[in-house]
Amino acid sequence: MESLLLPVLLLLAVLWTQAAALINLKYSVEEEQRAGTVIANVAKDAREAGFALDPRQASAFRVVSNSAPHLVDINPSSGLLVTKQKIDRDLLCRQSPKCIISLEVMSSSMEICVIKVEIKDLNDNAPSFPAAQIELEISEAASPVEKSLDRETQSHYSFRITALDGGDPPHLGTVGLSIKVTDSNDNNPVFGESTYSVSVPENSPPNTPVIRLNASDPDEGTNGQVVYSFYGYVNDHTRELFQIDPHSGLVTVTGALDYEEGHVYELDVQAKDLGPNSIPAHCKVTVSVLDTNDNPPVINLLSVNSELVEVSESAPPGYVIALVRVSDRDSGLNGRVQCRLLGNVPFRLQEYESFSTILVDGRLDREQHDQYNLTIQARDGGVPMLQSAKSFTVRITDENDNHPHFSKPYYQVIVQENNTPGAYLLSVSARDPDLGLNGSVSYQIVPSQVRDMPVFTYVSINPNSGDIYALRSFNHEQTKAFEFKVLAKDGGLPSLQSNATVRVIILDVNDNTPVITAPPLINGTAEVYIPRNSGIGYLVTVVKAEDYDEGENGRVTYDMTEGDRGFFEIDQVNGEVRTTRTFSESSKASYELIVVAHDHGKTSLSASALILIYLSPALDAQESMGSVNLSLIFIIALGSIAGILFVTMIFVAIKCKRDNKEIRTYNCRIAEYSYGHQKKSSKKKKISKNDIRLVPRDVEETDKMNVVSCSSLTSSLNYFDYHQQTLPLGCRRSESTFLNVENQNTRNTSANHIYHHSFNSQGPQQPDLIINGVPLPEVSASKWHCEVYPKLFP
């Protein structure tokens, strides 16, 4: 059993490596050599034949198969082929003309070497006779041989027969021959031939006739009645296979003939009559057993496990996965075997003289096909042909040849802002069809930036499950969406990886309260002045609120919730507050409104403001425009204002010039300003209308007025009602500067304040215009004086 396991165990380390070359080495050794006799230096001969042997390897060869492992072997370190015990060729090969021992070995460089060792015959056996003594009876009436016999003279003869072989030196064998001379029986049985040669197929059934012998005896009666028998030195095994009928001389088969056990038998037959002093006749029958195709081929798979072979999916074409030895005990064509590999598989069979190899013959992919069932079929050349088959399984082992594959390349998750830090967002999943560590996937986030911050401050990922969590509370107003990449790596060496993109969309939540930006609020209160005689629909103010949310969460509408709501109304969309009735002298001087700006979120948020509305008795209100075309009114008003302004400026200029001539001084203060250090012109500069500025003199009223500078109008300064806060037509907001004009006392103690404010130009009420201190139509000119600022240009 140990000798059978040896080639299998030695094959373990080399079956999965491609055989790069095949050589044949032939040797011979005489039989009867002592154990340890060196037959050949296989390592030296293989190197000379082209093997690339590594001298650093401790083991130069590994035996794959050995037909006689108990007789010969190769020393693994020296590469010497030696005998393990005395070899008896006659016992090993019996009557075969050639006696061959075959070995297949693999070198450390994975090359196959086929070794044939012929066992040479020595003349170490002397001829031997079946028995030590031969007893014969011969009638004295027998025909001479050398001379006639006379029983009465000599009744007994003794001889020593010697058999000599042709060896050098020759060997001999002897046997004693005792001849007894019997009394005369006139006629003896006589065979037609002294030797007969017959053949019979192996496995012939019992009682199959082999030959019918006939010895003639002309005597009559018992003297002529012949009986047949095997002579005394026919061995017992032959007697078990054949028998002879004593009366008919018919030789038949009685046992199971097997060509593989013995294919030649010699039968010594004697024929003797039943008369007195009978002298037997002898002949030799040589029976040749004919080989029949009665042995199917035997397939032996040389691998670690004869039922299972493993090979890596990365094995290249030509990679050896197993060795196959096929034998057939029959001879000739009956024992000549051909093999093939059945099925459409990525493997092929390559036959050599005494064995075959199974090679990879295509690309292996464990993920597509993790095992194959291979069947080797062997057929002999007999008639009828015999065949056999052997099946085994090839298991494909895994290599890290697959990248992790995400279920989709792009993931998207929608999350509401103000989420809880640590909240679960989504899971990513990548599959790797490899096995073990090669198929185990871990996840990590690829470093990147979100609003100049590392993405790791926004999200985290569970490296094992792919679950992604938020690390902070998201703010839609700051970050509406962000993207990052997730990396999936397997555990193979080297590791393979792939990535997917994750997009996080942050939905708006109604978390911002509207903020009222107009009119300006002080402690939540705004003061607004309107003329007492304002008509129905007069624009009191415009309420504006901002909400940083989006969509419905940021859409603001306006309502009046408390106060004098019977006198005013508010447009819910644009926030315009207008009068709904007229005011009289008896009306109260102030009114209160609570205005609420609220968004349209699912849970609405709101802001409120208290608006104090004061009636100004000194100013006339324009009648409500009703349904009059506002555009037409604006055009008419603009034209009127331009014309009046032009006439007024001419009037003021003439008046100032006349006063200067009369008094030799200016009634109006003259201020000069220039850019840099420029020389004053000696020539008196003509004052134009653009150099005129109107300032209050001794105004006793406490009402404030607005000075609006607008470069788009003809005049540099225009005066409008401060409380109305409406720009003149044609004046853009970006060009407007509002000056706070106060009474004389206030003016003397503090500087004028500058206000920048945006106003809605859609108001129907046209402002009151004051030119040269003369209100149109009512303000007295005595309250104003002029200041002329001549402009010096480079």
C-alpha positions in Angstrom: 0.0 0.0 0.0 2.9 2.3 0.8 4.4 1.8 -2.6 1.1 2.7 -4.2 0.6 5.9 -2.2 4.2 7.2 -2.9 3.6 8.5 -6.4 0.4 10.1 -5.4 1.9 11.9 -2.5 4.9 13.1 -4.5 2.5 14.3 -7.2 0.8 16.7 -4.8 3.3 19.6 -5.2 3.7 19.4 -9.0 0.4 18.5 -10.5 -0.6 22.2 -10.9 2.5 23.2 -12.8 2.9 23.2 -16.6 5.3 20.6 -18.0 7.7 22.5 -20.1 9.4 19.5 -21.8 9.4 15.7 -22.1 12.5 13.5 -22.6 13.0 9.7 -22.7 15.9 8.0 -21.0 16.6 4.3 -21.5 18.9 2.1 -19.2 19.5 -1.6 -18.6 20.6 -3.6 -15.6 21.4 -7.2 -15.1 19.2 -9.2 -12.8 20.4 -10.5 -9.5 22.3 -7.3 -8.7 22.5 -6.4 -5.0 20.4 -3.7 -3.4 21.8 -0.2 -3.9 23.3 -0.9 -7.3 23.5 2.3 -9.3 21.8 1.9 -12.6 22.3 5.5 -13.9 22.8 9.2 -13.0 19.4 10.5 -14.1 20.1 14.1 -13.0 23.3 14.2 -15.2 21.7 12.6 -18.2 18.6 14.8 -17.9 20.7 18.0 -17.7 22.6 16.9 -20.8 19.2 16.3 -22.5 18.2 19.9 -21.8 16.6 19.9 -18.4 17.0 23.1 -16.5 17.8 21.7 -13.1 18.3 24.1 -10.2 21.4 23.1 -8.2 20.0 24.9 -5.2 17.1 22.6 -5.0 17.5 19.8 -2.5 15.3 17.5 -4.5 16.1 17.3 -8.2 13.4 14.8 -9.1 10.1 13.7 -7.8 8.7 10.3 -9.0 5.3 10.5 -10.5 4.8 6.8 -11.3 6.8 3.6 -11.0 5.8 0.3 -12.3 8.1 -1.6 -9.9 8.6 0.8 -6.9 9.8 -2.2 -4.8 12.7 -2.9 -7.2 14.0 0.5 -8.4 13.8 4.1 -7.3 15.5 7.5 -7.8 17.4 9.2 -5.0 15.7 12.6 -4.7 18.8 14.5 -3.8 21.4 13.0 -6.0 19.2 12.0 -8.9 20.8 8.4 -9.0 18.6 5.5 -10.2 19.4 2.6 -7.9 18.1 -0.9 -7.2 16.2 -1.5 -3.9 16.6 -5.3 -3.8 17.8 -8.2 -6.0 15.8 -8.5 -9.2 14.8 -11.9 -10.5 13.9 -11.5 -14.1 12.5 -15.0 -14.4 10.1 -14.3 -11.6 9.3 -10.8 -12.7 8.7 -11.3 -16.4 8.3 -15.1 -16.7 8.4 -16.0 -20.4 8.3 -12.5 -21.8 11.0 -11.8 -24.3 11.7 -8.4 -22.8 11.5 -7.3 -19.2 11.0 -3.5 -18.8 10.4 -1.3 -15.7 9.1 2.2 -16.5 9.2 5.3 -14.4 7.8 8.8 -14.9 9.5 11.6 -12.9 9.2 15.4 -12.8 12.2 17.6 -12.2 12.2 20.7 -10.0 11.9 22.8 -13.1 8.6 20.9 -13.9 9.8 18.9 -16.8 8.7 15.3 -17.4 11.2 12.5 -17.9 10.1 9.0 -19.0 12.6 6.3 -17.9 12.8 2.7 -19.3 14.9 0.2 -17.5 15.4 -3.2 -19.2 16.2 -6.1 -16.9 18.9 -8.2 -18.6 18.7 -12.0 -18.2 21.6 -13.8 -16.6 22.3 -17.5 -17.1 21.5 -18.2 -13.5 19.1 -21.1 -13.9 20.2 -24.6 -14.8 17.9 -26.8 -16.9 15.6 -28.9 -14.7 13.5 -31.9 -15.3 10.0 -32.3 -14.0 11.0 -35.3 -11.9 14.3 -36.6 -10.5 13.8 -40.2 -11.9 12.1 -41.4 -15.1 10.8 -44.9 -15.2 10.2 -46.5 -18.7 9.1 -50.0 -19.8 10.2 -51.3 -23.2 9.3 -54.6 -24.7 12.1 -56.9 -25.7 10.4 -57.1 -29.1 10.7 -53.3 -29.6 12.4 -52.3 -32.8 16.2 -51.6 -32.4 17.5 -48.6 -31.5 20.9 -49.3 -31.2 20.4 -53.2 -30.9 17.7 -55.7 -30.1 16.7 -56.3 -26.5 16.6 -59.6 -24.7 14.9 -59.6 -21.4 16.4 -63.0 -20.5 19.9 -61.5 -21.0 19.3 -58.1 -19.3 15.9 -57.0 -17.9 16.9 -53.6 -16.5 18.9 -50.6 -17.7 19.9 -47.4 -15.8 21.0 -44.1 -17.4 21.8 -40.5 -16.4 20.5 -37.9 -18.8 22.1 -34.4 -18.8 20.5 -31.2 -20.2 22.8 -28.3 -21.1 21.8 -24.7 -21.8 23.5 -22.3 -24.2 24.6 -19.8 -21.6 28.1 -18.6 -21.0 29.1 -20.4 -18.9 26.5 -23.0 -19.6 24.4 -24.7 -16.9 23.1 -28.2 -16.9 20.5 -30.4 -15.3 20.3 -34.2 -14.9 17.6 -36.8 -14.4 17.9 -40.6 -13.8 16.3 -42.9 -16.4 15.4 -46.4 -15.5 14.3 -48.8 -18.3 12.6 -52.0 -17.6 12.7 -54.6 -20.4 9.4 -56.4 -20.5 8.3 -59.6 -22.2 7.2 -59.4 -25.7 3.8 -58.1 -26.7 3.9 -58.4 -30.4 2.5 -54.9 -31.2 2.7 -51.7 -29.2 0.6 -48.5 -29.6 2.1 -46.0 -32.0 1.2 -42.2 -32.3 1.1 -40.7 -35.7 3.4 -37.8 -34.5 5.8 -37.5 -31.7 4.7 -33.9 -31.0 1.6 -32.0 -31.6 1.0 -28.2 -31.5 -2.5 -26.9 -30.9 -4.1 -23.6 -29.8 -7.2 -22.8 -27.8 -8.7 -19.4 -27.0 -8.5 -18.2 -23.5 -11.6 -18.3 -21.4 -12.8 -21.3 -23.4 -15.6 -22.9 -21.5 -15.2 -26.3 -19.8 -15.2 -29.4 -22.1 -13.9 -27.4 -25.0 -12.1 -29.9 -27.3 -8.4 -29.2 -27.6 -7.1 -32.2 -29.6 -8.1 -35.9 -30.2 -5.1 -38.2 -30.0 -5.0 -41.5 -31.7 -2.4 -44.2 -31.1 -2.9 -47.3 -33.3 -2.3 -50.9 -32.1 -3.0 -53.8 -34.6 -3.4 -56.4 -31.9 -6.7 -57.7 -31.1 -8.6 -57.9 -27.9 -7.0 -56.4 -24.9 -3.6 -56.4 -26.7 -5.0 -53.9 -29.1 -7.2 -51.9 -26.7 -5.3 -48.6 -26.0 -5.8 -46.3 -23.0 -4.5 -42.7 -22.8 -3.2 -40.8 -19.8 -0.9 -37.8 -18.9 2.5 -38.9 -18.1 3.8 -38.6 -14.6 5.6 -35.3 -14.7 2.7 -33.1 -16.0 2.3 -30.7 -13.1 -0.8 -30.3 -11.1 -1.8 -26.8 -12.5 -1.8 -28.2 -16.0 -3.9 -31.2 -14.9 -6.4 -28.6 -13.5 -6.8 -26.9 -16.8 -6.8 -30.0 -19.2 -7.9 -33.6 -19.1 -7.7 -36.5 -21.5 -10.3 -39.1 -22.1 -8.5 -42.5 -21.4 -10.5 -44.3 -24.1 -11.0 -41.8 -26.9 -7.8 -39.8 -26.4 -9.7 -36.5 -26.5 -8.0 -33.6 -24.7 -10.5 -31.1 -23.4 -10.5 -27.9 -21.2 -11.5 -28.3 -17.6 -10.3 -25.0 -16.0 -10.3 -21.3 -16.8 -7.7 -20.5 -19.3 -6.2 -16.9 -19.0 -3.7 -15.8 -21.5 -2.4 -13.2 -19.0 -1.5 -15.9 -16.5 -0.1 -18.5 -18.9 -0.2 -18.8 -22.6 1.8 -22.0 -23.3 1.2 -25.5 -21.8 3.0 -28.8 -22.6 1.1 -32.1 -22.1 3.0 -35.4 -22.1 0.6 -38.1 -23.1 1.2 -41.9 -23.2 -0.8 -44.6 -24.9 -0.7 -48.1 -23.5 -2.6 -51.3 -24.6 -4.2 -53.5 -22.0 -2.3 -56.6 -23.1 0.4 -58.3 -21.0 3.8 -56.7 -20.9 2.4 -53.6 -22.8 4.9 -51.1 -24.0 3.4 -47.5 -23.9 3.8 -45.0 -26.7 4.5 -41.3 -25.9 3.9 -37.9 -27.5 4.1 -34.2 -26.5 1.1 -31.9 -27.0 2.0 -28.1 -26.9 -1.1 -26.1 -26.2 -0.9 -22.3 -27.0 -3.5 -20.2 -25.3 -4.8 -17.6 -27.7 -5.4 -14.1 -26.4 -8.9 -12.8 -26.6 -10.0 -9.2 -26.0 -11.4 -10.0 -22.5 -9.7 -7.2 -20.5 -11.1 -3.7 -20.8 -8.6 -0.8 -20.4 -7.9 0.2 -16.8 -7.6 4.0 -16.1 -5.7 5.3 -13.2 -5.8 9.0 -12.4 -2.6 10.1 -10.7 -3.6 12.9 -8.4 -4.0 13.7 -4.7 -7.6 12.6 -4.8 -8.6 10.4 -7.6 -12.2 11.8 -7.5 -11.4 15.5 -7.2 -8.8 17.7 -8.9 -8.3 21.4 -8.0 -6.9 24.0 -10.3 -6.7 27.8 -10.0 -8.9 29.9 -12.3 -5.7 31.8 -13.2 -4.0 28.7 -14.6 -2.8 29.4 -18.2 -3.4 27.1 -21.2 -1.0 24.1 -21.1 -1.1 23.9 -17.3 -0.9 20.3 -16.2 -3.6 19.4 -13.7 -3.3 15.5 -13.6 -1.5 12.5 -15.0 -3.4 9.5 -16.4 -2.0 5.9 -16.8 -4.1 3.5 -18.9 -3.2 -0.2 -19.0 -4.7 -3.3 -20.8 -3.6 -6.8 -19.9 -4.4 -8.1 -23.3 -1.7 -8.3 -26.0 -1.4 -7.0 -29.5 -4.2 -5.0 -30.8 -6.3 -6.2 -27.9 -4.0 -4.3 -25.5 -3.4 -1.2 -27.6 -5.4 1.6 -26.0 -6.4 5.0 -27.2 -7.8 7.7 -24.8 -9.9 10.8 -25.2 -11.5 13.4 -23.0 -15.3 13.6 -23.5 -17.4 16.8 -23.5 -16.9 20.4 -24.5 -14.6 21.4 -21.6 -11.6 23.8 -21.3 -9.2 20.9 -20.9 -7.4 18.5 -23.3 -5.7 15.1 -23.1 -2.1 14.8 -24.3 -0.9 11.2 -24.8 2.7 10.0 -24.3 4.2 6.5 -24.6 3.2 5.2 -21.2 0.9 7.9 -19.7 -1.2 10.9 -20.6 -1.5 14.4 -19.1 -4.6 16.5 -18.7 -3.9 20.1 -19.6 -5.8 23.4 -19.3 -7.1 24.3 -22.8 -9.0 27.5 -22.3 -9.7 30.4 -20.0 -11.0 29.3 -16.6 -13.4 31.6 -14.7 -14.7 30.3 -11.3 -17.4 32.9 -11.2 -18.8 31.5 -14.5 -18.2 27.8 -13.9 -16.8 26.7 -10.5 -16.4 23.0 -11.4 -16.3 20.6 -14.3 -17.1 16.9 -14.5 -14.5 15.3 -16.8 -14.8 11.8 -18.2 -11.8 10.0 -19.7 -12.7 7.2 -22.2 -10.2 4.5 -23.1 -10.7 2.0 -26.0 -8.6 -0.9 -27.1 -8.1 -2.2 -30.6 -9.7 -5.6 -30.1 -12.6 -7.1 -31.9 -15.0 -6.6 -30.4 -13.6 -3.4 -29.0 -13.7 -3.0 -25.2 -13.7 0.4 -23.5 -13.8 1.9 -20.1 -14.4 5.4 -18.7 -13.4 7.2 -15.6 -15.1 10.4 -14.3 -13.7 12.9 -11.9 -14.4 16.4 -10.8 -12.2 19.4 -11.4 -12.9 22.2 -8.9 -11.8 25.7 -9.9 -10.3 27.6 -7.1 -10.7 31.3 -6.6 -8.3 34.1 -7.5 -8.9 37.8 -6.8 -9.8 38.7 -10.4 -13.0 40.6 -9.9 -13.5 44.2 -8.7 -16.2 44.9 -6.3 -19.3 46.0 -8.3 -21.8 48.5 -7.0 -25.4 47.7 -7.5 -25.6 51.1 -9.3 -23.0 53.7 -10.1 -25.0 56.6 -8.7 -26.9 56.8 -5.4 -29.2 59.7 -4.4 -30.8 60.3 -1.1 -33.2 63.1 -0.2 -33.1 64.4 3.4 -34.8 67.3 5.1 -32.7 69.9 6.7 -32.4 70.1 10.5 -31.9 66.4 10.6 -30.5 64.8 13.8 -26.7 64.3 13.7 -26.1 60.5 13.4 -29.3 59.9 11.4 -29.2 57.1 8.9 -29.2 58.3 5.3 -28.8 55.4 3.0 -26.9 52.2 2.2 -24.6 51.4 -0.6 -23.9 47.9 -1.7 -21.1 46.4 -3.8 -20.8 42.7 -4.6 -17.6 40.8 -5.3 -18.2 37.3 -6.8 -14.8 36.1 -5.6 -14.6 33.8 -2.5 -13.3 34.3 1.0 -11.2 37.4 1.5 -11.1 38.0 -2.2 -14.8 38.6 -2.1 -15.1 40.4 1.2 -16.0 44.0 0.6 -15.2 47.0 2.9 -16.3 50.6 2.3 -14.8 54.0 2.8 -15.5 57.6 1.8 -13.1 59.2 -0.7 -11.6 62.4 0.7 -13.2 65.5 -0.7 -14.5 69.0 0.2 -18.0 70.3 0.9 -18.1 74.1 1.2 -14.4 74.1 2.1 -14.9 71.5 4.8 -13.8 67.8 4.7 -16.6 65.5 3.7 -15.8 63.5 6.8 -17.4 66.3 8.8 -20.7 65.8 6.9 -21.1 62.0 6.6 -19.6 58.7 7.8 -19.9 55.1 6.5 -19.9 51.8 8.2 -17.0 50.0 6.6 -18.7 46.6 6.7 -22.3 47.2 5.9 -22.1 50.3 3.7 -24.6 52.2 5.8 -24.1 56.0 5.5 -24.9 58.4 8.4 -25.1 62.1 8.8 -22.6 63.7 11.1 -24.2 67.1 11.3 -27.5 68.8 11.0 -27.8 70.0 7.4 -28.9 73.5 6.5 -30.7 73.9 3.2 -30.0 77.6 3.1 -26.3 76.9 3.3 -26.0 73.7 1.4 -28.7 72.5 -1.0 -26.9 69.4 -2.1 -23.5 67.8 -2.1 -21.8 64.8 -3.6 -19.0 62.4 -2.6 -17.6 59.1 -3.7 -17.6 55.8 -1.8 -14.8 53.3 -2.4 -15.4 49.6 -2.2 -12.3 47.4 -1.7 -12.0 43.6 -1.5 -9.7 41.8 0.9 -7.5 40.1 -1.8 -3.8 40.6 -2.3 -3.5 42.9 -4.2 -6.8 44.5 -3.3 -9.2 45.5 -6.1 -11.6 48.4 -5.8 -14.3 50.5 -7.5 -16.3 53.5 -6.5 -19.8 55.0 -6.8 -21.1 58.5 -6.4 -23.5 59.5 -3.7 -25.5 62.7 -4.0 -27.3 64.1 -0.9 -30.2 66.5 -1.6 -31.2 68.6 1.3 -34.8 69.6 1.3 -36.0 72.9 2.6 -37.9 72.9 5.9 -39.9 75.9 7.1 -37.3 76.9 9.7 -36.9 80.6 8.8 -39.4 83.2 10.1 -40.2 86.0 7.7 -38.3 89.2 8.5 -40.0 92.5 7.8 -37.6 94.8 6.0 -39.9 97.7 5.0 -41.0 100.0 6.3 -38.0 100.4 8.7 -38.9 99.2 12.2 -37.7 100.4 15.5 -38.5 97.9 18.2 -41.1 96.4 15.9 -42.8 99.7 15.1 -42.8 101.9 12.0 -44.2 105.4 11.7 -45.8 106.5 8.5 -47.2 110.0 7.6 -49.9 110.6 5.1 -51.8 113.7 4.1 -55.0 114.2 6.0 -56.9 114.7 2.8 -55.7 111.5 1.3 -58.3 109.9 -0.9 -59.5 106.3 -1.1 -56.8 104.0 -2.4 -53.9 106.3 -1.3 -50.7 104.3 -0.9 -49.8 104.5 2.8 -46.7 102.3 2.7 -45.5 99.0 1.3 -44.7 96.2 3.7 -41.9 94.0 2.6 -40.7 90.8 4.3 -37.9 88.4 3.4 -38.0 84.6 4.1 -34.8 82.6 3.4 -36.8 79.4 2.9 -37.7 78.2 -0.6 -40.9 77.5 -2.4 -44.0 77.6 -0.3 -41.9 77.8 2.8 -40.5 81.1 1.5 -43.6 82.6 -0.1 -44.9 85.4 2.1 -48.3 87.0 2.2 -49.5 89.8 4.3 -52.5 90.4 6.6 -53.8 93.0 9.0 -54.8 91.3 12.2 -55.5 94.1 14.6 -55.9 97.9 14.8 -57.9 100.3 12.7 -58.5 97.9 9.9 -61.7 99.7 8.9 -59.6 102.6 7.4 -57.0 100.6 5.6 -56.5 97.5 3.5 -53.4 95.5 2.5 -52.6 93.6 -0.6 -51.8 90.1 0.5 -49.3 89.6 -2.3 -47.3 92.8 -2.6 -47.9 94.2 0.9 -49.3 97.6 -0.3 -51.2 99.3 2.5 -53.9 101.7 1.1 -56.7 103.8 2.5 -60.2 102.6 2.2 -61.9 105.9 3.1 -61.2 109.6 3.3 -60.2 111.5 6.4 -61.8 114.7 7.6 -60.7 117.5 10.0 -62.5 115.7 12.8 -60.6 112.4 12.1 -58.1 111.4 14.8 -54.5 112.3 14.2 -53.1 108.7 14.3 -54.1 105.2 13.5 -52.6 101.8 14.4 -52.3 98.7 12.3 -50.8 95.3 13.2 -49.5 93.8 10.0 -48.5 90.1 9.9 -46.2 88.6 7.3 -46.5 84.8 7.2 -45.1 82.1 5.0 -46.9 79.1 3.5 -45.0 76.3 5.0 -46.8 73.3 6.3 -46.4 74.9 9.8 -46.6 78.5 8.9 -44.2 81.0 10.5 -45.0 84.7 10.8 -43.7 88.1 11.8 -45.7 91.1 12.8 -45.1 94.8 13.0 -47.0 97.8 14.5 -47.5 100.5 11.9 -48.4 104.0 13.3 -50.1 106.1 10.7 -50.1 109.9 11.3 -52.2 112.4 9.4 -50.3 115.5 8.3 -52.6 118.5 8.3 -50.1 120.8 6.5 -50.0 118.9 3.3 -52.7 118.5 0.8 -53.5 115.1 -0.4 -54.1 114.3 -4.0 -57.5 112.9 -4.7 -57.7 109.2 -5.1 -56.9 108.2 -8.6 -59.4 105.5 -8.7 -59.3 103.8 -12.0 -57.5 106.6 -13.8 -54.7 105.5 -16.0 -51.6 105.9 -13.8 -49.1 105.9 -16.7 -50.8 108.9 -18.3 -50.9 110.8 -15.0 -47.2 110.1 -14.5 -46.3 111.4 -17.9 -48.4 114.6 -17.5 -46.9 115.1 -14.0 -43.4 114.6 -15.2 -43.8 117.1 -18.0 -45.4 119.6 -15.7 -42.7 119.3 -13.1 -39.9 119.7 -15.7 -41.5 122.8 -17.1 -42.1 124.5 -13.8 -38.7 123.6 -12.6 -37.1 125.2 -15.7 -39.0 128.4 -15.3 -38.4 128.6 -11.6 -34.6 128.1 -12.0 -34.5 131.0 -14.5 -36.4 133.2 -12.1 -34.2 132.4 -9.2 -31.0 133.0 -11.2 -32.3 136.5 -12.4 -33.4 137.4 -8.9 -30.0 136.5 -7.3 -28.1 138.4 -10.0 -30.2 141.5 -9.5 -29.7 141.5 -5.7 -26.0 141.2 -6.2 -25.8 144.2 -8.3 -27.8 146.3 -5.9 -26.0 145.4 -2.7 -22.7 144.6 -4.2 -22.9 141.3 -2.3 -24.7 138.0 -2.7 -27.9 137.4 -0.8 -27.1 133.8 -1.3 -24.0 132.2 0.1 -21.5 131.4 -2.5 -19.3 128.3 -1.9 -16.6 127.2 -4.1 -15.2 123.8 -4.3 -12.7 122.3 -6.6 -10.7 119.2 -7.3 -7.1 119.5 -6.1 -5.3 122.9 -6.1 -6.7 124.6 -9.0 -6.4 128.3 -9.7 -9.5 130.4 -9.6 -10.5 131.9 -12.8 -10.1 135.7 -12.9 -13.1 135.8 -15.1 -16.4 135.9 -13.3 -18.2 132.6 -13.9 -21.7 132.7 -15.1 -24.1 130.9 -12.7 -26.2 128.3 -14.3 -29.4 126.7 -13.0 -27.5 123.6 -12.0 -25.5 125.6 -9.5 -28.5 126.5 -7.4 -29.3 124.7 -4.1 -32.3 125.6 -2.0 -32.0 125.5 1.8 -34.6 126.5 4.5 -34.1 129.8 6.3 -36.4 130.3 9.3 -38.9 127.6 8.9 -40.9 127.4 12.0 -42.7 124.2 11.2 -41.3 121.0 12.6 -42.3 118.9 9.6 -39.3 117.3 7.9 -38.8 117.4 4.3 -36.6 115.3 2.0 -34.1 116.6 -0.4 -33.7 114.1 -3.3 -30.7 114.4 -5.5 -31.3 112.5 -8.8 -28.8 112.9 -11.7 -31.3 111.7 -14.2 -33.6 114.8 -13.7 -32.9 118.2 -15.1 -32.3 119.9 -11.8 -29.7 118.6 -9.3 -32.0 118.8 -6.3 -35.7 118.2 -6.0 -37.7 118.5 -2.9 -40.4 116.0 -2.0 -42.6 115.2 0.9 -40.5 113.1 3.3 -43.4 111.2 4.6 -44.6 110.1 1.3 -41.2 108.6 0.4 -41.9 108.4 -3.3 -39.3 109.0 -6.0 -40.0 111.4 -8.9 -40.7 109.8 -12.2 -37.5 109.1 -14.2 -35.3 108.9 -11.1 -33.7 105.5 -10.6 -33.2 104.1 -7.1 -29.5 103.7 -7.5 -29.2 107.5 -8.2 -31.3 108.7 -5.3 -29.9 110.5 -2.2 -32.3 111.7 0.5 -31.3 114.6 2.7 -33.1 115.4 5.9 -34.1 119.0 5.9 -35.0 120.5 9.3 -36.0 123.9 10.7 -33.4 126.6 11.3 -32.7 125.8 14.9 -32.1 122.1 14.3 -30.0 123.0 11.2 -27.7 125.1 13.2 -27.0 122.5 15.8 -26.6 119.3 13.8 -25.6 118.2 10.3 -28.2 117.1 7.9 -28.7 113.3 7.9 -28.5 111.3 4.7 -30.9 108.4 4.1 -30.6 105.7 1.4 -33.9 104.0 0.9 -35.7 102.1 -1.8 -39.3 103.0 -2.5 -42.0 101.7 -4.7 -42.6 104.0 -7.6 -46.1 102.7 -8.2 -47.8 105.0 -5.8 -50.6 107.0 -7.3 -50.0 110.1 -5.2 -47.7 112.6 -6.8 -45.2 114.5 -4.5 -45.5 118.2 -3.7 -42.7 120.2 -5.5 -41.0 123.2 -3.8 -38.8 125.4 -6.0 -36.9 128.6 -4.9 -38.5 128.3 -1.6 -41.9 128.7 -3.1 -44.2 125.8 -2.5 -46.4 124.8 -5.4 -49.0 125.7 -4.8 -49.1 126.7 -1.1 -45.7 126.9 0.7 -44.4 130.4 1.3 -41.2 131.5 -0.3 -40.2 133.5 2.7 -39.1 130.4 4.6 -36.3 129.6 2.2 -33.1 131.2 1.1 -30.7 130.0 -1.6 -27.1 128.9 -1.7 -25.3 129.0 -4.9 -22.4 126.5 -5.4 -20.5 127.4 -8.5 -18.8 124.2 -9.9 -15.3 124.5 -11.1 -14.3 122.0 -13.8 -10.8 121.2 -14.8 
